[in-house]
Amino acid sequence: DKLRRKLSEKAFRGVMVGYPNDAPGYRVYNPETRRITTSVHVVFQEDTPGFGAQLSVDSTITNPSDDAPATSLQSHPIDIPLPDPMPPHAAPRQTRLRSHPLRYGEMVAHVSDFPPTLVTACCDPEQGKAKEDIFEHPHVPDHITGPPLTPAGTSPPAVALISARECVEPKSYRAALDSAQAPQWQAAMQQEYSSLMDNGTWELVDLPPGRMVVNNMWIYKVKSDTAGDVSRFKARFVAKGCSQRAGLDYTETFSPVIRMASLRLFLTIAAARDLELCQLDIDTAFLYAPIKEDVYIRQPLGFSDGTSKVCHLRRCLYGLKQSPREFNMLLRAWLVDNGWQQCVSDPCIYIFRTGHVFAMIALYVDDIPAACNDTAWLASFKAKLGERFKIKDLGDLSQLLGMHITRDRSARTVSLDQSKYLRDVLAKYNMTDARPSSLPMDPGFLAGLAHMSSPHLTGVAKDVYPSLLGSLQYAAVCTRPDVSTALSILGSAQASPTEAHLQALKKVLRYLHGTINMRLTLGGGLDHSLQLTGFADADWANDSSTRKSRSGYLFTLGRGPVSYKSKQ
């Protein structure tokens, strides 16, 4: 302001109307300038009378795009209730200040739904100037069809956010206690704490001089079955591995997990040999592995003894960088000592042979699919494993890593589908009612892209693109080879996607919507008739922008694909 002198006041009084999406701080409405200011230097004065009983807001919402119609926010009075006179004997109400803005998914929706809060925003140049802006809405081009890519039932994130009260899984310990399912979460935390104590996970000690503690938190998950119904509430006490220091709190971290091609080969052999298929789960698996480094963490919320002592870990804890590796080494040593042979091509496949018995297991952290030709021997293996680890026998293999598994023993086949996972993705991006597509990608997309001038994505759409792309790539890696080429092309533009790429990505999602019940069928023949067949091809520099070729391959064992890929 040219009229402001050097020693003039730099703060103004305003009304808090929300939180910014792209920066920390608060959005404050200035009634004098009729503008919205974003600032992190805000002092709340909730117990101080503000601008009176009413405050008239008259502002114009402008779009960054000239061809998008501007939206006017008409002048409506906003009631600001004045605090009731405080009795002389009543203690003043304490104001709880928030040290950081709420994250996405923790807030309520619209500006008009907020009870306006009187704030004072400071714009001291030494602390960083406040950033002024007008209400801006992301402009969605007309040629991008389908519903907006936002969580279902909400407005675009630049305008509205999801209510925290509607969140099924609480994000913090306090949110769990304040939720409607507080008794279930308390029981889940008590069960987790009992597991920690039964395994002797830590001992309480005074923090040695010069040492730092690793932060921790509670994580809450609602487990569902294949039908999508809630099966149980799960609470996990985890360490924040991001606060660990390399060389002091951990050294080696690599831990293998089974490749999807190996898992499909595992299921194909089990189907062809008509083996018994079951699934085991090791409860609180990481707590069995001893930890080599000296790591200290704070006592868990809700279970502190009231002293300043910290937990000196004796065993690995979920969240620590070295925990998966230590548990994998522990389980590997137990399996090898009991006669299992580790596969050379994939270290997460183990094979057992003795006499007429043939058995296989696959490891994905603590999920263990098992296959065997002898039911009695398989039962004895479960009992022996249960003596060393606390396991849960989940019965026949029906669900693994988000895949629904269906078996036809008469046809010697195993079918995989991700219909539930894809429905969750459609609901997450508000595409449940989108029009299905018959193709995952237009045949001339690459050729048309070279001659198309499409603007680059900005704001919320730029953040949504890699998230949606990753969700669909997981489906392609597991059960949907038919979209591998389309996602490989769109993945090459992840660093700088355009609106044309977003439209093409939505087309892939609409194609999956129309083919959501398709299955990947493995096996389909007797063991001696299984034959490995491979196919490979390239498009001979079909990409006119780079003149590079896109190649792909597919290997089948029997009548089902076990390995496939498309890459440039």
C-alpha positions as CSV (number, residue, x, y, z in Angstrom):
1,D,0.0,0.0,0.0
2,K,1.5,3.3,-1.1
3,L,-0.3,5.2,1.7
4,R,1.1,3.0,4.5
5,R,4.0,4.5,6.4
6,K,7.0,2.5,7.7
7,L,5.6,2.3,11.3
8,S,2.0,1.8,10.3
9,E,0.1,-1.2,11.4
10,K,0.7,-4.2,9.2
11,A,-2.2,-6.4,10.5
12,F,-5.9,-6.2,9.7
13,R,-9.0,-7.8,11.2
14,G,-10.9,-10.3,9.1
15,V,-13.0,-13.4,9.1
16,M,-11.5,-16.9,8.6
17,V,-13.2,-18.6,5.7
18,G,-11.2,-21.8,5.2
19,Y,-7.8,-23.3,4.5
20,P,-5.7,-23.1,1.3
21,N,-5.3,-26.3,-0.8
22,D,-1.7,-25.6,-2.0
23,A,0.0,-24.0,0.9
24,P,-0.1,-23.9,4.7
25,G,-1.9,-21.2,6.5
26,Y,-5.4,-19.8,6.6
27,R,-7.7,-18.0,4.2
28,V,-8.9,-14.7,5.7
29,Y,-11.6,-12.4,4.3
30,N,-10.7,-8.7,4.6
31,P,-14.0,-6.7,4.7
32,E,-12.2,-3.4,3.8
33,T,-10.6,-4.6,0.6
34,R,-13.2,-7.4,-0.1
35,R,-10.4,-9.8,-0.8
36,I,-9.3,-13.2,0.4
37,T,-5.8,-13.3,1.9
38,T,-3.7,-16.4,2.6
39,S,-1.4,-16.1,5.6
40,V,0.2,-18.3,8.2
41,H,0.6,-15.5,10.7
42,V,-2.9,-15.4,12.2
43,V,-4.0,-14.7,15.7
44,F,-7.6,-15.9,16.6
45,Q,-9.8,-13.7,18.8
46,E,-12.8,-16.0,19.2
47,D,-13.9,-14.3,22.5
48,T,-13.7,-10.8,21.2
49,P,-16.7,-9.1,19.6
50,G,-16.0,-8.6,15.9
51,F,-17.7,-6.5,13.2
52,G,-21.1,-6.6,14.7
53,A,-24.1,-8.9,14.2
54,Q,-23.8,-8.9,10.5
55,L,-21.0,-8.7,7.9
56,S,-21.9,-8.1,4.3
57,V,-19.7,-10.0,1.8
58,D,-19.7,-8.9,-1.8
59,S,-17.1,-10.4,-4.0
60,T,-16.8,-11.8,-7.5
61,I,-15.4,-15.2,-8.2
62,T,-13.2,-15.1,-11.2
63,N,-11.9,-18.0,-13.2
64,P,-8.4,-18.1,-14.5
65,S,-9.6,-18.9,-18.0
66,D,-11.2,-16.1,-20.0
67,D,-13.6,-18.4,-21.8
68,A,-15.0,-19.7,-18.6
69,P,-18.0,-17.8,-17.3
70,A,-17.4,-15.8,-14.1
71,T,-19.5,-16.7,-11.1
72,S,-20.8,-13.9,-8.8
73,L,-21.0,-14.3,-5.1
74,Q,-24.0,-12.2,-4.3
75,S,-24.1,-10.0,-1.3
76,H,-25.6,-12.1,1.6
77,P,-25.4,-11.1,5.2
78,I,-23.3,-13.5,7.3
79,D,-24.3,-13.7,10.9
80,I,-21.5,-13.4,13.3
81,P,-22.9,-14.3,16.8
82,L,-21.5,-12.1,19.5
83,P,-20.4,-13.9,22.7
84,D,-22.7,-13.8,25.6
85,P,-21.7,-11.7,28.5
86,M,-19.5,-13.7,30.8
87,P,-20.6,-13.9,34.4
88,P,-18.1,-12.5,36.9
89,H,-17.6,-15.9,38.5
90,A,-17.2,-17.8,35.2
91,A,-13.7,-18.7,34.1
92,P,-12.7,-17.5,30.6
93,R,-13.0,-20.2,28.0
94,Q,-9.6,-21.4,26.8
95,T,-8.9,-21.0,23.1
96,R,-7.2,-23.9,21.5
97,L,-5.0,-22.8,18.7
98,R,-4.2,-25.1,15.8
99,S,-0.6,-25.3,15.0
100,H,-1.1,-26.4,11.4
101,P,-3.9,-26.3,8.9
102,L,-6.0,-29.4,8.4
103,R,-5.1,-31.7,5.6
104,Y,-7.2,-32.7,2.7
105,G,-10.1,-34.8,3.8
106,E,-10.4,-33.4,7.3
107,M,-12.5,-30.3,6.6
108,V,-16.0,-29.3,5.9
109,A,-17.2,-28.1,2.6
110,H,-18.2,-24.6,1.6
111,V,-17.4,-21.1,2.7
112,S,-21.0,-20.3,3.5
113,D,-21.1,-23.4,5.8
114,F,-18.3,-22.0,8.0
115,P,-19.2,-20.2,11.2
116,P,-17.0,-17.1,10.5
117,T,-14.2,-16.7,13.1
118,L,-12.7,-13.3,13.8
119,V,-9.0,-13.4,13.2
120,T,-6.1,-10.9,12.9
121,A,-3.8,-11.6,10.0
122,C,-0.3,-10.3,10.3
123,C,1.7,-9.4,7.2
124,D,5.1,-8.6,8.7
125,P,7.7,-8.5,5.9
126,E,10.3,-10.1,8.1
127,Q,8.1,-13.1,8.7
128,G,6.8,-13.4,5.2
129,K,4.1,-11.4,3.4
130,A,0.6,-12.6,3.2
131,K,-0.5,-13.7,-0.2
132,E,-3.7,-12.2,-1.6
133,D,-5.9,-13.9,-4.1
134,I,-9.4,-13.9,-5.3
135,F,-11.6,-17.0,-5.1
136,E,-10.5,-19.2,-7.9
137,H,-12.1,-22.3,-9.3
138,P,-10.3,-24.7,-11.6
139,H,-11.5,-24.5,-15.1
140,V,-12.4,-27.8,-16.7
141,P,-12.2,-27.7,-20.5
142,D,-15.3,-28.5,-22.4
143,H,-13.8,-31.4,-24.4
144,I,-13.0,-33.4,-21.2
145,T,-16.1,-35.5,-20.8
146,G,-17.4,-37.4,-17.7
147,P,-17.8,-36.3,-14.1
148,P,-15.1,-34.3,-12.4
149,L,-12.2,-36.3,-11.0
150,T,-13.0,-35.6,-7.3
151,P,-14.0,-37.8,-4.4
152,A,-17.6,-38.9,-4.7
153,G,-20.3,-36.7,-3.3
154,T,-18.1,-33.6,-3.0
155,S,-17.4,-30.5,-5.0
156,P,-14.0,-29.9,-6.6
157,P,-11.2,-29.8,-4.0
158,A,-10.5,-26.1,-4.7
159,V,-14.1,-25.3,-3.6
160,A,-15.0,-28.0,-1.1
161,L,-13.3,-30.6,1.0
162,I,-14.5,-33.8,2.6
163,S,-16.0,-33.7,6.1
164,A,-13.9,-35.4,8.8
165,R,-17.1,-36.6,10.5
166,E,-17.8,-38.7,7.4
167,C,-14.4,-40.4,7.4
168,V,-14.8,-44.0,8.5
169,E,-11.1,-44.4,9.3
170,P,-9.9,-41.8,11.9
171,K,-6.6,-40.1,11.2
172,S,-5.4,-39.6,14.7
173,Y,-5.8,-41.0,18.3
174,R,-8.1,-38.1,19.3
175,A,-10.3,-38.6,16.2
176,A,-10.7,-42.2,17.1
177,L,-11.9,-41.5,20.6
178,D,-14.3,-38.8,19.3
179,S,-15.8,-41.0,16.5
180,A,-19.0,-42.9,16.7
181,Q,-17.0,-46.2,16.7
182,A,-14.9,-45.2,19.7
183,P,-15.6,-48.5,21.6
184,Q,-14.5,-50.6,18.7
185,W,-11.3,-48.5,18.2
186,Q,-10.5,-48.7,21.9
187,A,-10.9,-52.5,21.8
188,A,-8.7,-52.7,18.7
189,M,-6.0,-50.6,20.4
190,Q,-6.1,-52.7,23.6
191,Q,-5.7,-55.8,21.5
192,E,-2.7,-54.3,19.7
193,Y,-1.1,-53.2,23.0
194,S,-1.6,-56.7,24.4
195,S,0.2,-58.1,21.4
196,L,3.1,-55.7,22.0
197,M,3.4,-56.7,25.6
198,D,3.1,-60.4,25.0
199,N,6.0,-60.2,22.6
200,G,8.2,-58.1,24.9
201,T,8.6,-55.5,22.2
202,W,10.2,-52.9,24.5
203,E,11.4,-52.0,27.9
204,L,10.9,-48.7,29.6
205,V,14.2,-46.8,30.3
206,D,15.4,-43.3,30.7
207,L,16.5,-41.7,27.4
208,P,20.3,-41.8,27.3
209,P,22.1,-38.5,26.8
210,G,22.6,-37.5,23.2
211,R,20.0,-39.9,21.8
212,M,16.8,-38.9,20.1
213,V,13.5,-40.7,20.1
214,V,11.7,-41.9,17.0
215,N,8.1,-40.6,16.7
216,N,5.1,-42.9,16.6
217,M,1.4,-42.9,15.9
218,W,-1.7,-45.0,15.8
219,I,-3.1,-46.1,12.4
220,Y,-6.7,-47.3,12.1
221,K,-8.1,-49.5,9.4
222,V,-11.5,-50.9,8.7
223,K,-11.1,-54.4,7.3
224,S,-13.8,-55.6,4.8
225,D,-14.6,-58.9,3.3
226,T,-15.0,-59.8,-0.4
227,A,-18.6,-58.5,-0.4
228,G,-17.4,-55.1,1.0
229,D,-19.0,-55.5,4.4
230,V,-17.0,-54.5,7.5
231,S,-15.4,-57.5,9.1
232,R,-13.3,-55.9,11.9
233,F,-11.7,-52.8,13.2
234,K,-7.9,-52.8,13.3
235,A,-5.5,-50.5,15.1
236,R,-1.8,-50.6,14.6
237,F,0.9,-48.9,16.7
238,V,3.6,-47.8,14.3
239,A,6.9,-45.9,14.4
240,K,7.4,-43.0,12.0
241,G,10.3,-44.3,10.0
242,C,10.8,-40.9,8.4
243,S,12.3,-39.7,11.7
244,Q,15.0,-42.4,11.7
245,R,18.6,-41.5,11.0
246,A,20.6,-43.7,8.6
247,G,23.6,-45.4,10.2
248,L,22.3,-44.8,13.7
249,D,18.7,-46.1,13.8
250,Y,19.0,-48.5,10.8
251,T,21.4,-49.8,8.1
252,E,20.0,-52.3,5.6
253,T,16.4,-52.0,4.6
254,F,15.8,-54.1,1.4
255,S,13.2,-56.8,1.8
256,P,11.8,-58.9,-1.2
257,V,8.1,-59.5,-2.0
258,I,6.8,-61.9,-4.5
259,R,6.5,-60.7,-8.1
260,M,3.1,-60.9,-9.7
261,A,4.4,-63.1,-12.5
262,S,5.7,-65.5,-9.9
263,L,2.3,-65.5,-8.1
264,R,0.4,-66.2,-11.3
265,L,2.9,-69.1,-12.0
266,F,2.4,-70.3,-8.5
267,L,-1.4,-70.4,-9.0
268,T,-1.1,-72.0,-12.4
269,I,0.9,-74.9,-11.1
270,A,-1.4,-75.4,-8.2
271,A,-4.5,-75.5,-10.5
272,A,-2.8,-77.8,-13.0
273,R,-1.7,-80.3,-10.2
274,D,-5.0,-79.9,-8.4
275,L,-3.2,-79.0,-5.2
276,E,-5.0,-77.9,-2.0
277,L,-4.8,-74.0,-1.8
278,C,-5.1,-72.2,1.5
279,Q,-4.0,-68.9,3.0
280,L,-2.2,-68.1,6.2
281,D,-1.6,-64.8,7.9
282,I,1.0,-64.2,10.6
283,D,-0.5,-62.0,13.3
284,T,1.7,-59.0,14.3
285,A,4.5,-60.5,12.2
286,F,7.2,-57.8,12.7
287,L,7.1,-58.1,16.4
288,Y,8.7,-61.5,16.2
289,A,11.9,-60.2,14.6
290,P,14.7,-58.9,17.0
291,I,16.1,-55.5,16.3
292,K,19.9,-55.0,16.1
293,E,20.1,-51.2,16.5
294,D,19.3,-49.2,19.6
295,V,16.0,-47.5,18.9
296,Y,14.0,-45.4,21.3
297,I,10.3,-44.4,20.9
298,R,7.8,-42.6,23.1
299,Q,5.2,-44.5,25.0
300,P,2.0,-45.0,23.0
301,L,-0.9,-42.6,23.5
302,G,-3.5,-44.0,25.8
303,F,-1.1,-46.5,27.4
304,S,1.5,-44.3,29.1
305,D,2.6,-44.9,32.7
306,G,2.7,-41.1,33.3
307,T,6.5,-40.9,33.6
308,S,9.1,-39.5,31.2
309,K,10.5,-42.9,30.4
310,V,10.8,-44.0,26.7
311,C,10.6,-47.4,25.1
312,H,13.8,-49.1,24.2
313,L,12.9,-51.5,21.4
314,R,13.8,-55.2,21.8
315,R,11.9,-56.2,18.7
316,C,11.0,-54.6,15.4
317,L,8.0,-52.4,15.2
318,Y,5.7,-51.6,12.3
319,G,6.9,-48.5,10.5
320,L,10.6,-48.9,11.1
321,K,12.6,-49.0,7.9
322,Q,14.4,-52.3,8.8
323,S,11.4,-54.2,10.1
324,P,10.4,-55.9,6.8
325,R,13.9,-57.1,6.2
326,E,14.4,-58.4,9.7
327,F,11.2,-60.4,9.6
328,N,11.9,-61.8,6.2
329,M,15.3,-63.0,7.3
330,L,13.7,-64.6,10.5
331,L,11.0,-66.4,8.5
332,R,13.5,-67.5,5.8
333,A,15.8,-69.0,8.5
334,W,12.9,-70.9,10.0
335,L,11.7,-72.3,6.7
336,V,15.2,-73.4,5.6
337,D,15.8,-75.1,8.9
338,N,12.6,-77.1,8.4
339,G,13.5,-78.4,5.0
340,W,12.1,-75.8,2.6
341,Q,14.1,-74.8,-0.4
342,Q,14.2,-71.2,-1.6
343,C,13.5,-70.6,-5.3
344,V,16.5,-69.1,-7.1
345,S,14.5,-67.0,-9.6
346,D,12.2,-65.6,-6.9
347,P,13.3,-65.5,-3.3
348,C,9.7,-65.4,-2.0
349,I,8.8,-68.8,-3.4
350,Y,9.7,-71.8,-1.2
351,I,9.3,-75.5,-2.3
352,F,9.2,-78.6,-0.1
353,R,9.6,-82.2,-1.4
354,T,9.8,-85.4,0.6
355,G,8.5,-88.7,-0.6
356,H,5.1,-88.2,-2.2
357,V,4.6,-84.8,-0.6
358,F,4.9,-81.7,-2.8
359,A,4.2,-78.2,-1.3
360,M,4.8,-74.6,-2.2
361,I,4.4,-71.3,-0.3
362,A,4.6,-67.7,-1.5
363,L,5.5,-64.8,0.8
364,Y,4.2,-61.3,0.5
365,V,5.4,-59.8,3.9
366,D,3.1,-61.7,6.3
367,D,0.5,-63.1,3.8
368,I,1.3,-66.7,2.9
369,P,-0.6,-68.6,0.2
370,A,0.2,-72.3,0.5
371,A,-0.4,-75.2,-1.9
372,C,0.1,-78.9,-1.2
373,N,-1.0,-82.3,-2.5
374,D,-1.4,-83.9,0.9
375,T,-4.1,-82.5,3.2
376,A,-2.7,-84.2,6.3
377,W,0.8,-82.9,5.8
378,L,-0.5,-79.4,5.2
379,A,-2.4,-79.5,8.5
380,S,0.8,-80.6,10.3
381,F,2.7,-77.7,8.7
382,K,0.2,-75.2,9.9
383,A,0.5,-76.6,13.4
384,K,4.3,-76.5,13.3
385,L,4.3,-72.9,12.0
386,G,1.7,-72.0,14.7
387,E,4.1,-73.1,17.4
388,R,6.7,-70.5,16.2
389,F,4.4,-67.7,15.1
390,K,0.8,-66.8,16.0
391,I,-1.0,-67.5,12.7
392,K,-4.5,-67.2,11.4
393,D,-5.8,-69.9,9.1
394,L,-7.9,-68.0,6.6
395,G,-9.2,-71.2,4.9
396,D,-9.3,-71.7,1.1
397,L,-7.5,-69.0,-0.9
398,S,-10.2,-66.6,-1.9
399,Q,-8.8,-63.1,-1.6
400,L,-5.2,-61.9,-1.8
401,L,-3.7,-58.4,-2.3
402,G,-7.0,-56.9,-3.4
403,M,-7.7,-59.7,-5.9
404,H,-10.7,-62.0,-5.7
405,I,-9.7,-65.6,-6.5
406,T,-12.2,-68.2,-7.9
407,R,-11.3,-71.8,-8.5
408,D,-12.8,-74.4,-10.8
409,R,-11.2,-77.7,-9.8
410,S,-13.0,-79.7,-12.6
411,A,-11.5,-77.4,-15.3
412,R,-8.1,-77.1,-13.4
413,T,-8.3,-73.3,-13.5
414,V,-7.9,-70.4,-11.1
415,S,-9.5,-67.0,-12.0
416,L,-8.5,-63.6,-10.7
417,D,-10.5,-60.4,-10.8
418,Q,-10.4,-57.0,-9.1
419,S,-14.0,-55.9,-9.5
420,K,-14.2,-54.7,-5.9
421,Y,-11.0,-52.8,-6.2
422,L,-12.1,-51.1,-9.4
423,R,-15.4,-50.2,-7.9
424,D,-13.6,-48.5,-5.1
425,V,-11.4,-46.6,-7.6
426,L,-14.6,-45.5,-9.6
427,A,-16.2,-44.3,-6.4
428,K,-13.1,-42.5,-5.3
429,Y,-12.9,-40.4,-8.5
430,N,-16.7,-40.0,-8.8
431,M,-16.8,-42.1,-12.0
432,T,-19.4,-44.7,-10.9
433,D,-22.1,-43.3,-13.3
434,A,-19.7,-42.6,-16.2
435,R,-20.5,-43.9,-19.6
436,P,-18.5,-47.1,-20.4
437,S,-16.1,-47.2,-23.2
438,S,-15.5,-50.1,-25.6
439,L,-11.8,-49.4,-26.0
440,P,-9.1,-48.5,-23.5
441,M,-7.5,-45.9,-25.9
442,D,-8.3,-44.5,-29.3
443,P,-6.1,-46.1,-31.9
444,G,-4.9,-42.8,-33.3
445,F,-4.2,-41.2,-29.9
446,L,-0.4,-40.9,-30.4
447,A,-0.7,-39.6,-33.9
448,G,-3.2,-37.1,-32.9
449,L,-1.3,-36.0,-29.8
450,A,1.7,-34.9,-32.0
451,H,-0.5,-32.4,-33.9
452,M,-2.6,-31.3,-30.9
453,S,-1.9,-28.2,-28.8
454,S,-3.3,-29.2,-25.4
455,P,-2.6,-27.1,-22.3
456,H,-0.8,-28.7,-19.4
457,L,-2.6,-29.6,-16.3
458,T,-2.4,-27.3,-13.2
459,G,-3.7,-27.3,-9.7
460,V,-5.9,-30.2,-8.5
461,A,-6.0,-31.9,-11.9
462,K,-2.2,-32.2,-11.9
463,D,-2.3,-33.9,-8.5
464,V,-5.1,-36.2,-9.5
465,Y,-3.4,-37.5,-12.6
466,P,-0.6,-39.5,-11.0
467,S,-2.9,-40.8,-8.3
468,L,-5.4,-42.2,-10.7
469,L,-2.6,-43.5,-13.0
470,G,-1.0,-45.4,-10.1
471,S,-4.4,-46.9,-9.1
472,L,-5.0,-48.2,-12.6
473,Q,-1.4,-49.4,-13.0
474,Y,-1.9,-51.7,-10.0
475,A,-4.9,-53.3,-11.8
476,A,-2.9,-53.7,-14.9
477,V,0.0,-55.4,-13.1
478,C,-2.3,-57.8,-11.3
479,T,-5.2,-58.9,-13.5
480,R,-5.7,-56.5,-16.5
481,P,-3.1,-56.9,-19.3
482,D,-5.6,-55.4,-21.7
483,V,-4.8,-51.9,-20.4
484,S,-1.1,-52.2,-20.1
485,T,-0.2,-50.5,-23.3
486,A,-2.6,-47.6,-22.7
487,L,-1.3,-47.0,-19.2
488,S,2.3,-47.3,-20.4
489,I,1.7,-44.5,-22.9
490,L,0.0,-42.3,-20.4
491,G,2.6,-43.0,-17.8
492,S,5.4,-41.5,-20.0
493,A,3.6,-38.1,-19.6
494,Q,3.4,-38.3,-15.8
495,A,5.9,-35.5,-15.3
496,S,4.1,-33.0,-17.4
497,P,0.6,-34.3,-18.3
498,T,-1.8,-32.3,-20.6
499,E,-5.6,-32.2,-20.7
500,A,-5.5,-34.6,-23.6
501,H,-3.7,-37.2,-21.4
502,L,-6.3,-36.7,-18.6
503,Q,-9.1,-37.3,-21.1
504,A,-7.4,-40.5,-22.3
505,L,-6.8,-41.6,-18.7
506,K,-10.5,-41.2,-18.0
507,K,-11.3,-43.2,-21.1
508,V,-9.2,-46.1,-19.6
509,L,-11.2,-45.8,-16.4
510,R,-14.5,-45.8,-18.4
511,Y,-13.3,-48.9,-20.2
512,L,-12.6,-50.7,-17.0
513,H,-16.0,-49.6,-15.8
514,G,-17.6,-51.4,-18.7
515,T,-15.5,-54.5,-18.3
516,I,-15.3,-54.6,-14.5
517,N,-16.2,-58.3,-14.1
518,M,-13.6,-59.6,-16.6
519,R,-11.4,-62.2,-15.1
520,L,-7.8,-63.4,-15.8
521,T,-8.0,-67.2,-16.0
522,L,-4.9,-69.3,-15.2
523,G,-4.2,-73.0,-15.8
524,G,-6.7,-74.9,-18.0
525,G,-4.8,-78.1,-18.5
526,L,-3.2,-81.1,-16.8
527,D,0.3,-80.8,-15.3
528,H,2.0,-82.8,-18.1
529,S,0.2,-80.7,-20.8
530,L,1.4,-77.3,-19.6
531,Q,3.5,-75.7,-22.2
532,L,5.3,-72.3,-22.0
533,T,4.5,-70.1,-25.0
534,G,5.8,-66.6,-25.6
535,F,4.7,-63.8,-27.9
536,A,6.6,-60.6,-28.6
537,D,6.0,-57.7,-31.0
538,A,6.9,-54.0,-31.6
539,D,5.2,-51.1,-33.4
540,W,8.3,-50.0,-35.3
541,A,8.7,-46.4,-34.2
542,N,5.1,-45.6,-34.3
543,D,5.6,-42.7,-31.9
544,S,6.1,-39.8,-34.3
545,S,7.2,-37.4,-31.5
546,T,10.2,-39.5,-30.3
547,R,10.6,-42.1,-33.1
548,K,10.9,-44.8,-30.5
549,S,9.4,-48.2,-30.7
550,R,6.9,-49.6,-28.2
551,S,7.4,-53.3,-27.5
552,G,5.5,-55.9,-25.6
553,Y,5.5,-59.5,-24.7
554,L,3.2,-62.2,-23.3
555,F,4.1,-65.6,-21.9
556,T,1.4,-68.2,-21.3
557,L,1.6,-71.5,-19.3
558,G,-1.2,-73.7,-20.4
559,R,-4.0,-71.5,-21.5
560,G,-3.4,-68.6,-19.1
561,P,-1.0,-65.7,-19.1
562,V,1.7,-65.7,-16.4
563,S,3.9,-62.8,-17.5
564,Y,3.2,-59.7,-19.7
565,K,4.6,-56.2,-20.3
566,S,4.3,-53.2,-22.6
567,K,7.1,-50.6,-22.6
568,Q,8.8,-48.1,-24.8
